[in-house]
Amino acid sequence: MFDLNYLQEGAIALLTLKRPPANAFTPDGLLALQETIGKLNTQTQLRSLIITGDGPKFFSAGADLNAFADGNREVARTAAARFGAAFETLQNARMVVIAAVNGYAMGGGLECALASDVRIAEEHAVMALPETAVGLLPCGCGTQTLPWLVGEGWAKRMILTGERVDARTALCIGLVEDVVDKGSSVEAAIQMAERVVNLSPQGVEYSKMLIHQARIGVPRAAALAVERERFVDLFDHPNQREGVNAFLEKRRPNWRNDAEQGVVA
């Protein structure tokens, strides 16, 4: 059975992947992840989501390969669809998603981290996309997201040669944004999430959408036009005036979420 342990405190939530011994994904578990992210997206007070793995050794070992042992194409089709849908939903989440990589992140486990906005790895973490070693390939957005983060060369080293990457190498190539001591990734992620909460909800949400436009290859001129439009759109929200005036008055802003504020005419 695949469990998602969920804990929320204010604007920050912690989601823990839990399926001993290695937190491997099943199709049902992926569906549960997708549905959970969908529900969290509707909670406008939630600003940042942290994802980690249960225990000290595994973030997630990826897919449970027992499901593929008999070579059933329909099982494969369902699994591929679930991997893609879950991680696309995670990647497009309204919240800022931080992966606290507390150990091995292999295959679908790494793809889950790749779908997050920021990755913090513990010093003992190991990351890989080893699917080709067992006759498969990454199907949870890994072949598309990994090259965008680390470049084609490192993506090919990891996918086409099966190379495993330790935490320090991952930091050097841009696969993770920070490396911390063993057992401290969640704490570091919480500190980062608290910084998110101090920022404008609309400014962060719009900025995330704009950054993703670069990922999907929107032409530069079109993307820049949208960037300018979103800047102007911020002036429809009280938070724009609150943020500027708080800075000028040398105080912390008192942000309001969409459910509280509506749109100013």
C-alpha positions as CSV (number, residue, x, y, z in Angstrom):
1,M,0.0,0.0,0.0
2,F,1.2,3.5,-0.9
3,D,0.6,6.2,1.8
4,L,0.9,9.9,1.5
5,N,1.5,11.4,5.0
6,Y,0.2,15.0,5.0
7,L,0.9,17.7,7.5
8,Q,0.1,21.4,7.1
9,E,1.0,24.3,9.3
10,G,-0.3,27.6,8.1
11,A,0.9,28.3,4.5
12,I,3.4,25.4,4.4
13,A,2.6,21.7,3.9
14,L,4.7,18.6,4.2
15,L,3.9,15.6,2.0
16,T,5.8,12.4,2.9
17,L,6.0,9.5,0.4
18,K,5.6,6.3,2.5
19,R,5.8,2.8,1.1
20,P,8.4,0.7,2.9
21,P,11.1,-0.3,2.3
22,A,11.9,2.1,-0.6
23,N,8.8,4.3,-1.1
24,A,8.3,2.9,-4.6
25,F,5.4,4.2,-6.7
26,T,2.4,2.1,-7.8
27,P,-0.2,3.3,-10.3
28,D,-2.7,3.7,-7.4
29,G,-0.1,5.7,-5.5
30,L,0.6,8.0,-8.4
31,L,-3.2,8.6,-8.8
32,A,-3.3,9.4,-5.1
33,L,-0.5,11.9,-5.5
34,Q,-2.1,13.5,-8.5
35,E,-5.4,13.9,-6.7
36,T,-3.7,15.2,-3.5
37,I,-1.9,17.9,-5.5
38,G,-5.2,18.8,-7.2
39,K,-6.9,19.3,-3.8
40,L,-4.0,21.3,-2.4
41,N,-4.1,23.6,-5.4
42,T,-7.6,24.8,-4.3
43,Q,-6.3,25.8,-0.8
44,T,-5.4,29.4,-1.5
45,Q,-3.8,29.8,1.9
46,L,-1.2,27.2,1.0
47,R,1.9,28.8,-0.4
48,S,4.6,26.1,-0.4
49,L,4.6,22.3,-0.5
50,I,7.5,20.2,0.7
51,I,7.8,16.6,-0.6
52,T,10.1,14.1,1.1
53,G,10.5,10.3,1.6
54,D,9.8,8.3,4.7
55,G,12.9,7.0,6.5
56,P,16.6,7.9,6.3
57,K,17.6,6.0,3.1
58,F,15.1,6.6,0.3
59,F,13.3,9.6,-1.1
60,S,11.8,7.1,-3.6
61,A,13.2,4.2,-5.5
62,G,10.8,4.9,-8.4
63,A,8.4,2.4,-9.9
64,D,7.6,-0.9,-8.3
65,L,9.0,-3.2,-11.0
66,N,6.8,-6.1,-9.9
67,A,4.0,-4.5,-12.0
68,F,6.0,-5.0,-15.2
69,A,7.3,-8.5,-14.7
70,D,4.9,-10.2,-17.1
71,G,5.3,-7.7,-20.0
72,N,1.6,-6.6,-20.1
73,R,1.2,-3.6,-22.4
74,E,-2.0,-2.4,-20.9
75,V,-0.4,-2.3,-17.4
76,A,2.5,-0.4,-19.0
77,R,0.1,2.1,-20.6
78,T,-1.7,2.7,-17.4
79,A,1.5,3.1,-15.4
80,A,3.0,5.5,-18.0
81,A,-0.2,7.6,-18.0
82,R,-0.2,7.8,-14.2
83,F,3.4,8.8,-14.0
84,G,3.0,11.5,-16.6
85,A,-0.3,12.9,-15.1
86,A,1.0,12.9,-11.5
87,F,4.3,14.6,-12.3
88,E,2.8,17.1,-14.7
89,T,0.2,18.0,-12.1
90,L,3.0,18.5,-9.6
91,Q,5.1,20.5,-12.0
92,N,2.2,22.8,-12.7
93,A,1.1,23.2,-9.1
94,R,0.2,26.7,-8.0
95,M,2.4,26.4,-4.9
96,V,6.1,26.5,-4.8
97,V,7.1,22.8,-4.5
98,I,10.4,21.9,-2.7
99,A,11.8,18.4,-2.8
100,A,13.7,17.4,0.3
101,V,15.7,14.6,-1.2
102,N,16.6,12.5,1.9
103,G,18.3,9.6,0.2
104,Y,18.1,7.6,-3.0
105,A,16.0,9.2,-5.7
106,M,15.9,6.7,-8.5
107,G,13.9,6.5,-11.7
108,G,10.4,7.8,-10.9
109,G,11.7,9.0,-7.6
110,L,14.1,11.4,-9.3
111,E,11.3,12.4,-11.8
112,C,9.2,13.4,-8.8
113,A,12.0,15.6,-7.6
114,L,12.5,17.0,-11.1
115,A,8.8,18.0,-11.1
116,S,9.4,20.1,-8.1
117,D,10.5,23.8,-8.3
118,V,13.6,23.4,-6.1
119,R,15.5,20.4,-4.9
120,I,17.5,20.2,-1.6
121,A,19.6,17.0,-1.3
122,E,21.1,15.5,1.8
123,E,24.8,14.8,1.5
124,H,24.3,11.0,1.2
125,A,21.7,11.2,-1.5
126,V,22.2,9.4,-4.8
127,M,20.2,10.2,-8.0
128,A,19.7,8.3,-11.2
129,L,17.4,7.5,-14.1
130,P,18.3,3.8,-14.4
131,E,15.3,2.6,-16.4
132,T,17.3,1.5,-19.5
133,A,19.1,-1.0,-17.3
134,V,15.9,-2.9,-16.8
135,G,14.6,-2.6,-20.4
136,L,12.5,0.5,-19.8
137,L,12.8,4.3,-20.1
138,P,11.8,7.3,-18.0
139,C,8.1,8.1,-18.6
140,G,7.4,10.6,-15.8
141,C,8.6,13.6,-17.8
142,G,12.3,12.8,-17.1
143,T,13.5,12.8,-20.7
144,Q,12.2,16.3,-21.1
145,T,12.8,17.9,-17.7
146,L,16.3,16.6,-17.0
147,P,17.9,18.1,-20.1
148,W,16.3,21.5,-19.3
149,L,17.9,21.5,-15.9
150,V,21.3,20.0,-16.5
151,G,21.8,20.2,-20.3
152,E,21.8,17.5,-22.9
153,G,25.2,16.1,-22.1
154,W,24.5,15.3,-18.5
155,A,21.0,14.1,-19.3
156,K,22.5,11.6,-21.8
157,R,25.1,10.5,-19.3
158,M,22.4,9.7,-16.7
159,I,19.8,8.2,-19.1
160,L,21.9,6.6,-21.8
161,T,24.8,5.3,-19.8
162,G,23.1,4.7,-16.4
163,E,25.4,7.0,-14.5
164,R,24.5,7.7,-10.9
165,V,25.0,11.1,-9.5
166,D,25.9,11.9,-5.9
167,A,24.7,15.0,-4.1
168,R,27.8,17.1,-4.6
169,T,27.9,16.3,-8.4
170,A,24.2,17.0,-8.5
171,L,24.8,20.5,-7.1
172,C,27.6,21.2,-9.5
173,I,25.5,20.3,-12.6
174,G,22.4,22.1,-11.4
175,L,20.3,19.0,-10.7
176,V,19.8,20.2,-7.1
177,E,20.0,23.7,-5.6
178,D,21.5,22.9,-2.2
179,V,23.2,20.1,-0.3
180,V,22.7,19.8,3.4
181,D,23.7,17.4,6.2
182,K,22.1,14.0,6.6
183,G,18.6,14.3,8.2
184,S,18.3,18.1,7.7
185,S,16.7,18.4,4.3
186,V,13.2,18.9,5.6
187,E,14.4,21.6,8.0
188,A,16.2,23.4,5.2
189,A,13.1,23.1,3.0
190,I,10.9,24.6,5.7
191,Q,13.3,27.6,6.0
192,M,13.1,28.1,2.2
193,A,9.3,27.7,2.3
194,E,9.1,30.4,5.0
195,R,10.9,32.8,2.6
196,V,8.2,32.0,0.0
197,V,5.5,32.9,2.5
198,N,7.1,36.3,2.9
199,L,6.7,37.1,-0.8
200,S,3.7,38.3,-2.8
201,P,1.3,35.4,-3.6
202,Q,0.5,36.7,-7.0
203,G,4.1,37.8,-7.8
204,V,5.3,34.3,-7.1
205,E,2.5,32.5,-8.9
206,Y,2.9,34.6,-12.0
207,S,6.7,34.4,-12.0
208,K,6.5,30.6,-11.8
209,M,4.2,30.5,-14.8
210,L,6.6,32.8,-16.8
211,I,9.7,30.7,-15.9
212,H,7.9,27.6,-17.2
213,Q,7.2,29.4,-20.5
214,A,11.0,29.3,-21.1
215,R,10.9,25.6,-20.5
216,I,8.2,24.8,-23.1
217,G,9.8,26.9,-25.8
218,V,7.5,29.8,-26.1
219,P,9.1,32.3,-28.5
220,R,11.0,35.0,-26.7
221,A,9.0,37.9,-28.0
222,A,5.7,36.3,-27.1
223,A,7.0,35.4,-23.6
224,L,8.3,38.9,-23.0
225,A,4.9,40.3,-24.0
226,V,3.2,38.0,-21.5
227,E,5.7,39.0,-18.8
228,R,4.8,42.7,-19.3
229,E,1.1,41.8,-19.2
230,R,1.4,39.9,-15.9
231,F,3.3,42.8,-14.4
232,V,0.4,45.1,-15.2
233,D,-2.1,42.5,-14.0
234,L,-0.5,42.6,-10.5
235,F,-2.0,46.1,-10.2
236,D,-5.5,44.6,-10.1
237,H,-4.6,43.2,-6.6
238,P,-4.3,45.0,-3.3
239,N,-1.1,43.1,-2.7
240,Q,0.7,45.3,-5.2
241,R,0.1,48.4,-3.2
242,E,0.6,46.6,0.0
243,G,4.0,45.3,-1.1
244,V,5.3,48.7,-2.4
245,N,4.0,50.7,0.6
246,A,5.3,48.2,3.1
247,F,8.8,48.6,1.6
248,L,8.5,52.4,1.6
249,E,7.3,52.3,5.2
250,K,10.0,49.9,6.3
251,R,7.6,47.2,7.6
252,R,6.7,43.7,6.6
253,P,3.9,43.4,4.1
254,N,0.6,41.9,5.2
255,W,-0.3,39.7,2.2
256,R,-3.8,38.6,1.4
257,N,-4.6,35.5,-0.6
258,D,-7.0,35.4,-3.6
259,A,-9.9,34.1,-1.6
260,E,-9.7,37.1,0.7
261,Q,-9.1,39.9,-1.8
262,G,-10.9,39.4,-5.1
263,V,-10.1,41.8,-7.9
264,V,-10.1,45.6,-7.6
265,A,-12.0,47.5,-10.2
